[in-house]
């Protein structure tokens, strides 16, 4: 048996000795940075995992949802195994190819390098589990990210934990050296592995049965120990079975031949077939989730993310391996190719279709006509001078915030309507919002449409919550971490991008038994007003922003061509054809319109719509960039209505209420010192980021002051904030919400003082 010169561990005194201390340290650091560069793709996905599962509230809520859903929990275990195995195997192949070129009589630096090539793949796969374990611990014990330093300290010391476990298993594996018979040696190692695997399998079955958080953490820690044991015993087994294998026998082969031979040589053949099996499982989950909304909802966001990490890591490590072999930075070439392809192909067109409805976008009612139809139902009471009853006109503003906002907004409106015996809906004049607020508004709008066709719907809150607690994220992630990764090089014109995926998830992501299932698939032309025709639904304003110039745009069911709307862009006007255009007029779905107003980077890219006839490219992003509450267009509506002749005639019997439904904490920005380097380099970016919220606050205050001026003494602008009565909880801004988060929001819905007061005050007008 030939001794392996790289098998001896790097000891502390090998680096930190008094003699040549700085020389040894510099050699060690140089080798460390070489290893980081070589295994950069694997390290990058570890960083992604750390950021997503430790710092993002969205990632934490997805982890919480994983603990709540048995089917998601099962797939999470499978996904974890896929990510860990692929991390180890692909990194090992890279290390093995590099290792083959090392000298059999190495110097100090080369010996350091050889040890890194052997240990880094093992340590990286070990760290995958460390990050997941600490992520779950943070979810449980550090809800508000106040103790990050503790978890980074634990992550740092996990290095020492790994090497201690490694040494322990190495000593256990070396016990086989005392056995003379080779078969007995292998039997000893196999028995040891089978016992440990059996214990871990039994533990897994217990965890699956009890679904306990603490048991899960213990299981993952056990997985770490078991993983280390398998890797050590695997090497010992190979060293016993194939003592004469020389890794540099393939050095003269070309790239693919060398990789193939290293992957399927005698010592790695079994692990390569294992990799193929794991890859097959991962690809099945990965590809199926990309093309199936129902399957993506079934496996959940955390599981899909880990599957995607594994599959994409294969691509990243393949490029890294080819870069090392050919001594050229292929990553830069890939970026350059993506830029060139972007000049040829447009991957982010907004999905439109030929309009089938006879309703015309240019035939929508103006605000004044809509107002006339709206108050016509109260005409006898308005004309009766002896009747002093006041009729509220309610404008709803809905702040952005993804599903958090949508769930809260629709629940609040449903609660008010139930508590007022259906009167709220009769007086609901307009709903305006951005991002998730528009999702909540659109869901409630669809509820009102459903109630027009059925008088059996009694529980508004249950109806909207059953829809809005659905998983709209995983299918979107599947396109984001699937085709959209490759789309800049391979256009995939037959596969929609992640914005279209979010729109489809809004349509099909809810359970089929849900009242609002597929309601978002309605074409917008089917819900617009038409001149001279009765319309019993409120005005719906979905606010978005044109990316190129920051111009506010609105997708709405009324005509806003009135110049008093301050030249806001009516997005539906872009779909109208001119008289010379022989093509059919285009239409968009309600889901597509909502996504245009919720295209926040990086989850959804800016959606492109070309102006009909001119083919001018318009890109639209989240409405929150300009106005996160939708108060700007409502302010203009109120200004117009205050001068309307019909309103002036009946103004003593009409009142405008603005119900602003918010979902952000009431805390001011702490003004701190800015690092001078940051000041010099990114001051414009920080200023633009700061103006994001300030612009909305200015619009809100402008509307509030308008109401206070025209209705002095009345409190007509009401805010209902999720955080005012909610338990201490970090509400994630995400396209999926956990049961725990929904339960906490329902507590706020029950206990919110401002909501109770608004219901009481509003009910007084309906007596």
ZIKANOR-V447984 format. One line per field, one symbol per residue. ss: DSSP state (H for helix, E for strand, L for the rest). Layout:
ss = ???
//
This chain:
ss = LLLLLLLLLLLHHHHLLLLLHHHHHHHHHHHHHHHHHHLHHHHHHHHHHHHHHHHLHHHHHHHHHHHHLHHHHHHHHHHHHHHHHHHHHHHHHHHHHHHLLLLLLLLHHHHHHHHHHHHHHHHHHHHHHHHHHHHHHHHHHLLLLLLHHHHHHHHHHHHHHHHHHHHHHHHHHHHHHHLLLHHHHHHHHHHHHHHHHHHHHHHHHHHHHHLLHHHHHHHHHHHHHHHHHHHHHHHHHHHHHLLLLLHHHHLLLLHHHHHHHHHLLLLLHHHHHHHHHHHHHHHHHHHHHHHLHHHHHHHLHHHHHHHHHHHHHHHHHHHHHHHHHHLLLHHHHHHHHHHHHHHHLLLLELLLEELLLLLLHHHLLEHHHHHHHHHHLLHHHHHLLLLLLLEEEEEEEELLLHHHHHHHHHHHHHHHHHHLLLHHHHHEEEEEEELHHHHHHHHHHHHHHHHHHLLLLLLHHHHHHHHHLLLLLHHHHHHHLLHHHHLLLLLLLLLLLHHHHHHHHHHHLLLLLLLLLLHHHLEHHHLLLLLLLLLLLLEEEEEEEELLLLLEEEEELLELLLHHHLLLEEHHHHHLLLLLLLLLLEELEHHHHHHHLLLLLLLLLLEEEELLLLLLEEEEEEHHHLLLLLHHHHHHHHHHHLLLHHHHHHHHHEEEEEEEEELLLLLLLLLLLLLHHHHHHHHHHHHHHHHHHHHHHHHHHHHHHHHHHHLLLLLLEEEEEHHHLLLLLLLLLLLLLLHHHHHHHHHHHHHLHHHHHHHHHHHHLLL
//
